[in-house]
Amino acid sequence: MNKSELRSVAQAMVAPGKGILAADESSGTIKKRFDAIKVESSEENRRFYREILFTAKGCEKHISGVILYDETIRQKNSDGTPFPKLLADKGILPGIKVDTGAKDLTNFAGEKITEGLDGLRERLIEYRGLGAKFAKWRAVIDIDTTKGIPSDHALASNAEALARYAALCQENGIVPIVEPEVLMDGAHDLETCYDVTCRTLHVVFDHLFRARIELEGMILKPNMVIAGKKAKTQGTTDEIARRTVDCFRRHVPAAVPGIVFLSGGQSEEEATRNLNAMNALGKHPWELSFSYGRALQQSTLDAWRGNVKNKDAAQKAYVHRCQMNGLARSGKYKPEMEKELVGSK
C-alpha cells in the first residue's frame, strides 16, 4: 500500500456520518463484560456475540471500520465466512489491535508502558494477509497530581512506542490508529485533564514527526478532556466539548484526517452527547468521530444476555447506538431521539 492508498483508507475510516466499532476486547476484558450479564466466556459465545454485531443490518451506514482482536480476526460467521471478509463485503474496513497490553513502567510506580513491539513487523504482515487495513496501539496515561503522575519519562516512553508502531504499520501498508489515552480514573478536575492531554499530545506528535510518520495516513484515537470519575465537580457537556476542541486545535496537526474519540468509561448517551456537542461547535480541521467499545455495545449486551432468541433485539440496540453516534458526527443528535429505540430501557 503506497502513500495515496494509506491516505485513502484513513479518509474512509472517518467518512462523514461514520465511526469505528472497537470490538478488540482481550479475552480477559470480554470475560468481565460477559460475567456482568452472566454469560460464559467460551470461544463460541465470543464468536456468536461478535457475529451479532457484524451482521446487524444497516450498521454499515454508520460504521466505517471494526477493530478486531487476534482471536476474532481468525473467526468465521455461522455460514463459514471469515469475519474480515464479512465486514469487507458490507463496506466496513477490518482492523486489528496489535499491542500486547500495558505493563508497569520500571522505576516509575503507578505508571505504565505498553508492550508488543517485538515481532510486530511479522505480525503485521500476517494480519494484512488476513484482511486488516488498519491497526491500533493503546498507550495508557494515568493522572495522580499528588505523585507527579504522569512523569515526562512515562509520556516520552509511550510516545516513542506509539511512533515505532506507527512506522511499522505504514511500512507494511496498514493505517495506524495512534491511541494515547489519558485515563478518567481518579479525582482530577477537567482543567487538570486538559493540561495532561495537552502535554501528552505534544510529546506524541513530536515523536511521530521524528519517526517520519505520514500524518495523512494515520488516525488519532484520544480521550476527551473530562474530569476524573471521583472528581467533586464534573464538567458540563458544553465545557467538555469546548476544552477538548481547544486542546486538539493547539496540538493536533491539520494534516491528520480524523480524530476518533474513545469513550473511556462514559455511558453510551454521555459519549454520544459529548461528541455531538463538539461537532455542533462548527467546522474543524479534522473529522471528529468515534471509536467506541462499551459505549456502542452495552445496550447490545444487555439485550442479548447470551440468549439466541434475543439476537434481533440485540442487533436493534446496536444499530440504534450506531445511528445516534452517526448523527452526533454532524451535531444533529438530540437526547429525545433515544426514545425511538423499540423496547428501550
C-alpha positions in Angstrom: 0.0 0.0 0.0 1.6 3.3 -1.1 1.1 6.7 0.5 -2.1 7.5 -1.6 -3.6 4.2 -0.5 -2.8 4.9 3.2 -4.5 8.3 2.8 -7.5 6.8 1.1 -8.0 4.2 3.8 -7.5 6.8 6.6 -10.1 9.1 5.0 -12.6 6.2 4.6 -12.2 5.5 8.3 -13.5 8.9 9.2 -16.1 9.2 6.4 -18.9 11.7 7.1 -21.6 10.2 9.4 -19.5 7.1 10.3 -17.2 5.9 13.0 -15.4 2.8 14.3 -16.5 0.0 16.5 -13.9 -1.2 18.9 -14.6 -4.9 19.2 -11.0 -5.7 20.2 -11.6 -6.6 23.8 -9.0 -9.1 25.0 -10.2 -12.5 26.4 -9.9 -11.1 29.9 -11.8 -7.9 29.2 -14.7 -9.6 27.4 -14.9 -12.1 30.2 -15.7 -9.2 32.5 -18.4 -8.0 30.1 -19.9 -11.5 29.9 -19.7 -12.0 33.7 -21.8 -8.9 34.2 -24.6 -10.5 32.1 -24.0 -14.0 33.5 -22.8 -15.5 30.2 -19.9 -18.0 30.0 -16.9 -16.5 28.1 -16.4 -19.5 25.8 -14.9 -19.1 22.3 -18.2 -19.9 20.7 -20.1 -17.4 22.8 -17.5 -14.7 22.0 -17.7 -15.7 18.3 -21.5 -15.6 18.3 -21.6 -12.2 20.1 -19.3 -10.7 17.5 -21.5 -12.2 14.8 -24.5 -10.3 16.3 -22.6 -7.1 15.9 -21.0 -7.7 12.5 -24.2 -9.0 10.8 -26.6 -6.3 12.1 -28.5 -5.0 9.1 -27.8 -1.3 8.5 -24.8 -0.9 10.8 -22.7 -0.2 7.8 -24.5 3.1 7.3 -22.7 4.4 10.4 -19.7 2.1 10.9 -16.7 2.6 8.7 -14.4 0.1 10.4 -14.1 -2.5 13.2 -11.1 -3.1 15.4 -10.7 -6.9 15.9 -8.8 -8.9 18.4 -6.3 -11.7 17.4 -8.9 -14.4 18.1 -11.7 -12.6 16.3 -9.8 -11.8 13.1 -9.4 -15.6 12.7 -13.0 -16.5 13.4 -15.9 -17.1 11.0 -19.6 -16.3 10.6 -22.1 -19.2 11.1 -22.0 -19.7 7.3 -18.3 -20.1 7.3 -17.4 -16.6 6.0 -14.3 -15.2 7.8 -15.1 -12.1 9.8 -12.8 -9.8 7.9 -14.4 -10.8 4.6 -17.9 -10.5 6.0 -17.1 -6.9 7.1 -15.4 -6.0 3.8 -18.4 -7.3 1.9 -20.5 -4.8 3.8 -18.1 -2.0 3.0 -16.6 -2.0 6.5 -12.8 -1.9 6.9 -11.4 -4.7 9.2 -8.7 -3.5 11.7 -6.6 -5.2 14.3 -5.4 -4.5 17.9 -1.6 -5.2 17.9 -0.3 -4.1 21.3 0.1 -6.8 24.0 -1.1 -4.7 26.9 0.2 -2.1 29.4 2.7 -3.3 32.0 4.4 -1.5 35.0 7.0 1.1 33.9 10.2 0.1 35.7 11.3 2.7 38.4 8.1 4.7 37.9 5.5 3.3 40.3 1.9 3.9 39.2 2.8 4.4 35.6 2.5 2.0 32.6 4.3 1.2 29.3 2.6 -0.6 26.5 4.4 -3.6 25.1 4.2 -5.5 21.8 6.9 -4.2 19.5 8.9 -7.5 19.5 7.9 -9.4 16.4 5.4 -6.7 15.3 6.6 -6.4 11.7 5.9 -10.2 11.2 2.5 -10.0 12.9 1.5 -7.0 10.7 2.4 -9.0 7.6 0.2 -11.8 8.8 -2.7 -9.6 9.8 -2.6 -7.8 6.4 -2.8 -11.2 4.8 -5.9 -11.9 7.0 -7.5 -8.7 5.6 -6.6 -6.0 8.1 -6.5 -2.5 6.6 -5.7 -0.6 9.8 -4.3 -1.4 13.3 -4.5 0.0 16.8 -2.0 0.5 19.7 -3.1 1.9 23.0 -0.9 3.8 25.5 -2.2 4.4 29.0 -1.6 7.7 30.8 -2.7 8.0 34.4 -3.1 11.1 36.4 -2.2 11.5 40.1 -1.2 15.0 40.9 -0.1 14.0 44.4 2.6 11.8 42.9 3.6 13.9 40.0 2.0 11.4 37.5 2.3 11.4 34.6 6.1 11.8 34.5 7.9 13.2 31.5 9.6 9.8 31.2 6.3 7.9 31.0 5.0 10.3 28.3 8.2 10.0 26.3 8.4 6.2 26.6 4.8 5.7 25.5 5.1 8.2 22.7 8.2 6.5 21.3 6.5 3.2 21.3 3.5 4.7 19.5 5.8 6.2 16.9 7.7 2.9 16.3 4.4 1.1 16.0 3.0 3.6 13.5 6.1 3.5 11.4 6.0 -0.3 11.2 2.3 -0.2 10.2 2.9 2.3 7.4 5.8 0.3 6.2 3.5 -2.7 5.8 0.6 -0.8 4.2 -1.5 -0.6 7.3 -3.0 2.6 8.6 -2.1 3.1 12.3 -4.6 4.3 14.9 -2.5 6.1 17.5 -4.2 5.9 20.9 -2.7 7.8 23.8 -5.4 7.5 26.4 -5.4 9.8 29.4 -7.5 7.8 31.9 -10.6 9.3 33.5 -9.9 7.4 36.7 -9.0 9.4 39.8 -10.2 12.7 41.3 -8.6 15.2 39.0 -10.7 18.1 37.6 -11.4 18.9 34.0 -8.6 21.5 33.8 -6.0 19.0 35.0 -7.1 16.6 32.3 -6.8 19.4 29.8 -3.2 20.1 30.9 -2.2 16.5 30.8 -3.9 15.8 27.5 -2.0 18.8 26.0 1.3 17.5 27.4 0.6 14.0 26.0 -0.4 15.1 22.5 2.6 17.5 22.3 5.0 14.7 23.1 3.3 12.1 20.9 3.3 14.3 17.8 6.9 15.3 18.4 7.8 11.6 18.3 5.6 10.9 15.3 7.4 13.7 13.5 10.8 12.3 14.4 9.7 8.9 13.1 8.7 10.4 9.8 5.1 9.3 10.1 2.8 10.2 7.2 0.3 12.2 9.1 -2.3 12.0 6.3 -2.1 8.2 6.6 -2.9 7.8 10.3 -5.8 8.3 12.7 -5.6 9.7 16.3 -7.7 7.9 19.0 -7.6 10.0 22.2 -9.6 10.7 25.3 -12.0 13.6 25.6 -11.0 16.3 28.1 -13.1 15.2 31.0 -12.9 15.2 34.8 -11.9 12.1 36.7 -14.7 9.8 37.9 -14.0 10.7 41.5 -13.9 14.5 40.9 -16.2 16.5 43.1 -17.2 18.6 40.1 -17.9 17.2 36.7 -17.8 19.4 33.6 -20.9 20.2 31.6 -21.3 18.8 28.1 -20.5 22.3 26.7 -17.4 22.6 28.9 -16.1 19.2 27.8 -16.7 19.9 24.2 -15.0 23.4 24.2 -12.0 22.4 26.2 -11.5 19.2 24.2 -11.6 21.1 20.9 -9.4 23.8 22.2 -6.8 21.3 23.3 -6.8 19.5 20.0 -6.6 22.7 17.9 -3.4 23.5 19.8 -1.7 20.2 19.5 -3.1 18.1 16.6 -1.8 19.0 13.1 -4.5 19.7 10.5 -2.8 17.1 8.2 -4.3 14.3 10.4 -7.5 13.2 8.6 -9.5 12.5 11.7 -9.8 12.1 15.5 -11.8 9.1 16.7 -12.6 9.5 20.4 -12.6 6.6 22.8 -15.4 6.6 25.3 -13.1 5.8 28.3 -15.8 4.7 30.7 -18.5 7.2 29.8 -22.1 5.9 29.5 -23.5 5.4 26.0 -25.6 8.5 26.0 -22.9 10.6 27.6 -20.3 9.7 25.0 -22.8 10.5 22.2 -23.8 13.8 23.7 -20.2 15.0 24.1 -19.3 14.0 20.6 -22.4 15.8 19.3 -21.5 19.0 21.2 -18.0 19.1 19.7 -19.3 18.8 16.2 -22.1 21.3 16.9 -19.3 23.9 17.6 -18.7 24.2 13.8 -16.2 23.0 11.2 -12.9 21.7 12.5 -9.5 21.0 10.7 -10.1 17.2 11.1 -13.1 14.9 11.2 -14.3 14.4 14.8 -15.6 10.9 15.0 -15.9 7.9 17.4 -14.2 4.6 18.1 -16.3 3.3 21.0 -16.3 -0.1 22.6 -18.6 -0.2 25.6 -20.4 2.9 24.5 -21.6 1.1 21.4 -22.1 -2.3 23.0 -23.6 -2.0 26.5 -27.2 -1.9 25.3 -26.5 -4.8 22.9 -25.0 -6.9 25.7 -28.0 -6.1 28.0 -30.5 -7.1 25.3 -28.6 -10.3 24.3 -27.7 -11.9 27.7 -26.5 -15.0 26.0 -29.9 -16.0 24.6 -30.0 -16.8 20.9 -33.7 -15.7 20.8 -32.6 -12.2 21.8 -30.4 -11.8 18.7 -32.8 -9.4 16.9 -33.3 -7.2 19.9 -29.6 -7.1 20.5 -29.0 -6.0 16.9 -31.7 -3.3 17.1 -30.0 -1.9 20.2 -26.6 -1.9 18.4 -27.9 -0.3 15.2 -29.7 2.4 17.3 -26.4 3.3 19.0 -24.7 3.4 15.6 -27.4 5.7 14.3 -27.2 8.1 17.4 -23.4 8.4 17.0 -23.8 8.8 13.3 -26.0 11.8 13.9 -23.5 13.1 16.5 -20.9 13.2 13.8 -22.6 16.3 12.4 -24.0 17.8 15.6 -27.6 16.6 14.7 -28.2 14.3 17.7 -30.8 15.2 20.3 -31.4 13.2 23.6 -35.1 12.7 22.8 -34.0 10.5 19.8 -33.1 7.8 22.3 -36.8 7.1 22.9 -37.1 5.9 19.3 -35.5 2.6 20.2 -38.1 -0.2 20.3 -38.0 -1.9 23.6 -35.6 0.6 25.1 -34.9 0.8 28.8 
